[in-house]
């Protein structure tokens, strides 16, 4: 399939519109100029014939004057005979007298005379062509009220000089329009070129991005929308590069996280198998109990990691389902705290839970909300040092429109530069602590689907505070 050129399309479409606009403007100008010249000529003819009629009316008022002789004399002495011709027309519609002295011996078509004699207008007006093709303008003025021999006087002038002036104007306007089109064409070519250069560079670089090379960057030549697009694509490349690095780091981290429990399970399974298979050795119940406890614990850890990965996969594919119903938020928070109380004791971390007597009910998925609480409390304990303190509290908003759960630790905290990224998938601000780096992203997604917010405030070396806000069921 032949590739359509943007340049050709732009020039064709743009110039077609401009040509149409210029054509309309030119036609409007020609119409206006022609009307101006024709109206001026018409007013000039009307003024002349009115002047002649005024003279004839004065002669007619003088009873001692021979009107017919005066009409003949007026036509013969007409001062503007070099510019126009003055005629006298009888009642048969025949031109009998002219200022040039030449009268046609046959009837000619005179639309202006017909209008003057057949309507209530003060005079008749027409433009037409003579037998030799010359364009003329004519004004006829009835004088039936003052003359019994002549029905009207008529003045005729050639439009040749006016038409030549209009033709010169049309030529000048056409030349200007062509010059404008040429300038616009060159301007369009330059403008389209300034757009196509970065577009071609964008196309070239995106092909590299598609192949996994995120090192290429686009040169930003301007500060307009194209420049913003280039900057946006460069930013996208930065983010893709960072995401690729985080993904690789995530794979490495998950592989390490999976290897550790699997190694422990395998090691203790082999130890217990050897103990059970050695008929001469006496089984050590304490050792067996310890080994089974480790296997169960590491298996639960693996199960949690796999569940996180499955949740993340569902979230990415849009199949992250929720079973929404009215729920007691205190019950779910209490269960989550109870789950981690024993582990916190083993890690020598003190957990203080300030449980209120009552909170508004929340409409949501209790299992998913409990998963959020477990993830946040687990992070608080995980990032706390030995003999640390984790504080958990819950309260209702003043108008009971929302419920706020706060989990505060006094551990290592998060760097200010990392704080905006901690809810990003695969991101781990502290690589010395266990975890896959997707639990917080899943928790944030769950809270968002409940129309709530998950806010994190942290200071390195001081601790981290996580605030979960969920709308109450009856909130309006």
ABEGO torsion letter per residue (X at the ends): XBBBBAAAAAAAAAAAAAAAAAAAAAAAAAAAAAAAAAAAAAAAAAAAAAAAAAAAAAAAABAABBAAAAAAAAAAABAAAAABBBBBBBAAGBBABBAAGBBBABBBBBAAAAAAAABABABBBBBBBBAAGBBBBBBBBBAAAABAABABBBBBBBAAAAAAAAAAAAAAAAAAAAAAAAAAAAAAAAAAAAAAAAAAAAAAAAAAAAAGBAABBBBBABABAAAAAAAAAAAAAAAAAAAAAAAAAAAAAAAAAAAAAAAAAAAAAAAAAAAAABAABBBBAAAAAAAAAAAAAAAAAAAAAAAAAAAAAAAAAGABBBBBBBBBAAAAAAAAAAAAAAAAAAAGBBBBBBBBABBBBBBBBAAAAAAAAAAAAAAAAAABBBGBBBBBBBBBBAAGABBBBBBBBABAEBBAAAAAAAABBGBBABAABBEAGAAAAAAAAAAAAAGBBBBBBBBBGAEBBBBBBBBBAABX
